[in-house]
C-alpha cells in the first residue's frame, strides 16, 4: 500500500517511514501542506501531522477530504479534547497523540485499513440488502452509501455513514458502545472511545434530525424515528459529545 506521510519533523518522519517500509508499504514523505495536496490523489493511506509550517493541519485535513477519500490517521502532539473532536469531525479515521508506541500506531493503521478496505474478501459490518432504509423523512441507502433528508442529499463522512448504516441495517436492535466500536472501529476498547460520540453528534447535526440516533443511557445507541420537521439544534437534550451514554471521560 502506498502511504502519504505528512510530517515536517525529519526525525519523526524517518522513524515512521522506516516502520511503514518494514511492513511492506511504499512511502512518500512531504513536509508542507501544498505538497500533501499535490500528492493526495495517489495515496492509499495518509498519516497527517497537524503542526505544519505553511497551513494549519486541521484546515489541510478539510481540504484533503475534498480531493482524497483514502484512510487517514492524524498523528500529532495536540492532545486537547477540542483538537481531537475537530480532527474526527473534519474526517480523520483515527487520532493518535504523540508520543506514541510505534507498535500501537501500526496496529491502528492495520485496523483502519481493514475497516475501509473496499475490496471483497471480508465481511462488511454494514452490509445489507439493496433496499434503502427509511425512518421519518430520512432515507439511508446502504448499498449506494447515500443519505437524504426530505429528499435532499446530506453529505456525511465515511465513518459517520458507517455508524448510521450499521444502526439502519438493524433498526430494531439496541447496540452497545462496545459492539459499535468493535464492528466499525475494529476495537471494542478503543482508547479514544469518544470517537463514537463525536460521530453520532455529527450525524445528528448534519441531518438536522436529533432523533435519528437514539441514545440508550448507559448502554449504547439505536436507530430512531425522527420527526419530519427540522430540529432546532443537532442533539437530544444532554446528548452532545460531552455526555456520552457510557459515561467515559
C-alpha positions as CSV (number, residue, x, y, z in Angstrom):
1,X,0.0,0.0,0.0
2,X,1.2,3.5,-0.9
3,X,1.3,5.8,2.2
4,X,1.4,9.6,2.1
5,X,3.3,10.7,5.2
6,X,2.7,14.4,6.0
7,X,5.3,15.3,8.7
8,X,7.7,18.3,8.8
9,X,9.9,16.8,11.6
10,X,12.7,14.9,10.0
11,X,13.4,12.5,12.9
12,X,9.8,11.6,13.3
13,X,9.4,11.2,9.5
14,X,12.4,8.9,9.3
15,X,11.1,6.7,12.2
16,X,7.6,6.5,10.7
17,X,8.9,5.9,7.2
18,X,11.1,3.1,8.3
19,X,8.3,1.4,10.3
20,X,6.0,1.6,7.3
21,X,8.6,0.3,4.9
22,X,9.3,-2.6,7.2
23,X,5.6,-3.5,6.9
24,X,5.8,-3.5,3.1
25,X,4.4,-0.1,2.4
26,X,5.8,2.4,-0.1
27,X,6.0,5.9,1.4
28,X,6.0,9.4,0.1
29,X,7.0,11.9,2.7
30,X,6.1,15.5,2.4
31,X,6.6,18.3,4.9
32,X,4.3,21.0,3.6
33,X,0.5,21.2,3.1
34,X,0.9,22.3,-0.6
35,X,2.9,19.1,-1.4
36,X,0.4,17.0,0.5
37,X,-2.5,18.3,-1.6
38,X,-0.4,17.8,-4.7
39,X,0.2,14.1,-4.0
40,X,-3.1,13.3,-2.2
41,X,-4.8,11.5,-5.1
42,X,-2.1,8.9,-5.4
43,X,-2.2,8.0,-1.7
44,X,-3.9,4.8,-0.5
45,X,-3.3,5.8,3.1
46,X,-2.4,9.1,4.8
47,X,-0.6,9.9,8.1
48,X,-1.1,13.6,8.9
49,X,0.7,15.7,11.4
50,X,-1.2,18.9,12.3
51,X,1.8,21.1,13.1
52,X,2.8,22.1,9.5
53,X,4.8,25.3,8.6
54,X,2.6,26.6,5.8
55,X,-1.0,25.7,6.9
56,X,-2.8,24.6,10.0
57,X,-3.2,20.8,9.9
58,X,-7.0,20.9,10.6
59,X,-7.5,23.1,7.6
60,X,-5.3,20.8,5.5
61,X,-7.4,17.8,6.7
62,X,-10.6,19.5,5.5
63,X,-9.0,20.3,2.1
64,X,-7.7,16.7,1.8
65,X,-11.1,15.3,2.3
66,X,-12.4,17.3,-0.7
67,X,-9.9,15.5,-3.0
68,X,-9.0,12.3,-1.3
69,X,-11.1,9.6,0.3
70,X,-8.1,7.4,1.4
71,X,-8.0,6.3,5.1
72,X,-6.4,9.0,7.2
73,X,-4.9,9.0,10.7
74,X,-3.9,12.2,12.4
75,X,-0.6,11.8,14.3
76,X,0.0,14.9,16.3
77,X,1.2,16.4,19.6
78,X,-2.1,18.2,20.0
79,X,-3.9,16.4,22.8
80,X,-6.7,18.7,23.9
81,X,-10.1,17.3,23.6
82,X,-11.2,20.1,21.3
83,X,-8.5,19.3,18.8
84,X,-9.4,15.6,18.8
85,X,-13.1,16.3,18.3
86,X,-12.3,18.8,15.5
87,X,-10.0,16.3,13.8
88,X,-12.5,13.5,13.9
89,X,-15.3,15.8,12.7
90,X,-13.1,17.0,9.8
91,X,-12.8,13.5,8.5
92,X,-10.0,11.7,10.3
93,X,-10.4,7.9,10.6
94,X,-8.4,7.9,13.8
95,X,-6.4,10.3,16.0
96,X,-3.1,9.3,17.7
97,X,-1.4,11.7,20.1
98,X,2.4,11.9,20.3
99,X,4.4,10.4,21.9
100,X,3.0,7.1,21.0
101,X,4.2,3.5,20.8
102,X,5.1,2.5,17.3
103,X,3.5,-0.9,17.6
104,X,0.2,0.6,18.6
105,X,0.3,3.0,15.7
106,X,1.0,0.2,13.3
107,X,-1.9,-1.8,14.8
108,X,-4.2,1.2,14.4
109,X,-3.1,1.5,10.7
110,X,-4.0,-2.1,10.2
111,X,-7.4,-1.6,11.9
112,X,-8.3,1.4,9.8
113,X,-7.2,-0.4,6.6
114,X,-9.5,-3.4,7.4
115,X,-12.4,-1.1,8.1
116,X,-12.0,0.9,4.9
117,X,-11.0,-1.9,2.5
118,X,-13.3,-1.5,-0.5
119,X,-12.5,-5.0,-1.9
120,X,-14.4,-8.2,-1.2
121,X,-13.0,-11.0,0.9
122,X,-14.1,-9.8,4.3
123,X,-17.5,-9.5,6.0
124,X,-18.8,-5.9,5.9
125,X,-20.4,-4.9,9.2
126,X,-22.9,-2.6,7.5
127,X,-23.7,-4.9,4.6
128,X,-27.4,-5.4,4.0
129,X,-29.9,-5.8,1.2
130,X,-30.1,-3.3,-1.6
131,X,-33.4,-1.8,-0.3
132,X,-32.8,1.6,1.4
133,X,-33.9,2.0,5.0
134,X,-36.4,4.8,5.7
135,X,-37.2,6.4,9.1
136,X,-39.2,9.5,9.2
137,X,-38.1,11.6,6.2
138,X,-34.6,10.2,6.3
139,X,-33.6,7.6,3.8
140,X,-30.3,5.6,4.1
141,X,-29.2,3.8,1.0
142,X,-26.8,1.1,2.4
143,X,-25.5,-0.1,-1.0
144,X,-25.2,3.4,-2.5
145,X,-23.8,4.9,0.7
146,X,-26.0,7.9,0.5
147,X,-28.3,9.7,2.9
148,X,-31.2,12.0,2.1
149,X,-33.4,14.1,4.4
150,X,-36.7,15.2,3.0
151,X,-35.4,14.3,-0.4
152,X,-32.2,16.4,-0.1
153,X,-28.8,14.7,-0.1
154,X,-26.8,15.0,3.1
155,X,-23.0,14.5,3.0
156,X,-21.6,12.5,5.9
157,X,-18.0,11.5,6.4
158,X,-17.2,7.8,5.7
159,X,-17.2,7.0,9.4
160,X,-20.4,8.8,10.1
161,X,-22.1,6.9,7.4
162,X,-20.7,3.6,8.6
163,X,-22.2,4.2,12.1
164,X,-25.5,5.3,10.7
165,X,-25.7,2.4,8.2
166,X,-24.8,-0.1,11.0
167,X,-27.7,1.1,13.0
168,X,-30.0,1.3,10.0
169,X,-29.2,-2.2,8.9
170,X,-30.6,-3.4,12.3
171,X,-33.2,-0.8,13.2
172,X,-35.0,-2.9,15.9
173,X,-31.9,-3.6,17.9
174,X,-30.2,-1.5,20.6
175,X,-26.4,-1.7,20.0
176,X,-23.9,-1.4,22.8
177,X,-21.0,1.0,22.6
178,X,-18.6,-1.9,22.6
179,X,-20.3,-3.7,19.7
180,X,-20.3,-0.5,17.6
181,X,-16.7,0.3,18.4
182,X,-15.7,-3.3,17.6
183,X,-17.6,-3.5,14.3
184,X,-16.9,0.0,13.0
185,X,-13.6,0.9,14.6
186,X,-12.3,-2.7,15.0
187,X,-11.6,-2.2,18.7
188,X,-14.1,-2.6,21.4
189,X,-11.8,-1.0,23.9
190,X,-10.7,1.9,21.7
191,X,-8.8,4.3,23.8
192,X,-10.4,7.3,22.1
193,X,-13.8,6.0,22.8
194,X,-15.3,9.4,22.4
195,X,-14.9,9.0,18.7
196,X,-18.2,7.3,18.6
197,X,-20.0,10.1,20.4
198,X,-18.4,12.7,18.1
199,X,-19.6,10.9,15.1
200,X,-23.1,10.4,16.4
201,X,-23.2,14.2,17.1
202,X,-22.0,14.8,13.6
203,X,-24.8,12.6,12.1
204,X,-27.5,14.5,14.2
205,X,-26.1,17.9,13.3
206,X,-25.7,17.3,9.5
207,X,-29.0,15.7,9.1
208,X,-30.8,18.2,11.3
209,X,-32.6,15.2,12.9
210,X,-31.6,14.8,16.5
211,X,-33.9,11.8,16.9
212,X,-32.3,9.9,14.1
213,X,-29.9,8.2,16.5
214,X,-31.5,7.4,19.9
215,X,-29.3,7.2,23.0
216,X,-29.9,4.4,25.4
217,X,-28.4,5.7,28.6
218,X,-25.5,3.7,30.0
219,X,-25.6,1.2,27.1
220,X,-25.4,2.5,23.5
221,X,-27.4,3.6,20.5
222,X,-30.3,2.6,18.3
223,X,-31.8,4.0,15.0
224,X,-34.6,6.4,16.0
225,X,-37.6,7.7,14.2
226,X,-37.1,11.5,13.8
227,X,-39.9,13.9,13.2
228,X,-40.2,15.2,9.7
229,X,-39.9,18.8,10.6
230,X,-36.3,20.1,11.0
231,X,-35.0,20.1,14.6
232,X,-33.6,23.1,16.4
233,X,-30.1,22.0,17.1
234,X,-28.1,18.8,16.5
235,X,-28.7,16.7,19.5
236,X,-31.1,15.4,22.1
237,X,-31.1,17.0,25.5
238,X,-27.9,16.0,27.1
239,X,-26.7,14.2,24.1
240,X,-23.8,16.5,23.0
241,X,-20.4,14.9,22.7
242,X,-19.7,15.7,26.3
243,X,-22.5,13.5,27.5
244,X,-22.0,10.0,26.1
245,X,-24.2,7.0,27.0
246,X,-21.3,5.1,28.6
247,X,-20.1,7.9,30.8
248,X,-16.5,7.6,29.7
249,X,-14.2,10.5,30.1
